Amino acid sequence: MDRRKRNCANLLSLTEEARAVEGYTEEVVEELEKKGAEKVLVLEGLRLYECPVSYITEDTWEIVQMIRLLEHTGRLPLSGGWADQPYWFVEAYGIYLEECERWQRIEQ
């Protein structure tokens, strides 16, 4: 699938409403048809008309890297225990664990 077909970095210049659709309106349907946008991914009730990687910010990649380091080394980013870690990191790790469990259930 090529970059235009996946609408990487919103090459089709879709509006925010048409990039990630929870419910179709006449305007969104018209825009998608006019610009030749194809559904790239469905996540439960959300339909993406843009490559999902486009939504991942540099900050998100840094968090992913920190979680991968934790998984491989068993060491937390800051000295001390979980209570000494920033709330955003504890929350991000919780989301990561929930997603891992969800994908394990799907694969079974």
N, C-alpha and C positions, 0 to 999 in steps of 0.2 A: 504494500500500500504506500503510495507516494505522499510527500509532505502536503501537497495541495489537497489531496483526497482526505487526509487526516486533519486538514485545517490547522497544521502546526503553527503556533504563534499567531493564530487567528489571521492567516493569510487571506481569508475571504472577507475580512472586516465585518464579521457578524456583530450585532449588538449583544450586550450582555444577556438579554432575555432569550436570544436565539442560540447563544453558545452553550448554555446549560438550561435545559427545559424540564420543568416539572409538570407543566400543563400547557397545552397548545392553545394559542389564540389565533385569530384570523391573521393578525399582523405577523406573528412568528412564522406561521405556515407559509405565508406569502414570501417573507424574506428568505426562508430556507429554500423554497422552490426557485426564486429569482436568482439566488447566488449559487444554486446547485450544491448545497451543503448536504453531506451524508452523515448519518448517525455513526459516531465513532465508537461509543461505549455506552452501555446501560448499567447503572448502579442503582439497584432497587427501583425507585420511582423517578430517578434523575436520568435524563438522556443527554449525553454530551455530543455536541457537534464541533468540538475542538479537541485536539490531542490532549489527554489528561496530563501529560508531562508539562504542558504549557502552564498549568496551574501550580506547579511546584516551584516555590521561590528559593532563592539562595539560602535564606534562613531555614527553610524546611530541609534542604539538603544537609545543612550543618547539624540539625537535630538528628537526622537519620544517621549521619556519621557517628555522632556521639552515642547513639543507641547501639550501633554495630560494635563500637569499641567496648561498650559495657558488656554486650553479649559475648564477645571474644575474650575479654580479659577478666571479667568479673569485677572490674573496678569502677566505682562511681566517679563522675567528673570532679567533684570537690571532696576534700578529705572529710571523714566522718561517715555517718550513716545516712539513711534515706531522709531523716528529719533535717539534715544539714544541706540538702540539695535544693536548688531553686524550684519553686512550685511548678513553673512551666515545664521543667524537665520531668518531674514526677508525673505530671498530667500527660505529657507526650509519651512517656514510657507506658503508662496505663492504656492509652489509646492503642499503642503498638501491640501490647499483649492481647487486648480485646480483638484486634484485627487478626492476629495469629490464630486465636481460638476460633474465630468465625470462619476463617479459611480452612482450618482443620476439619470443622464440622461439614463444610461444603464438600471437601474432598472425600469424606467417608461415605 
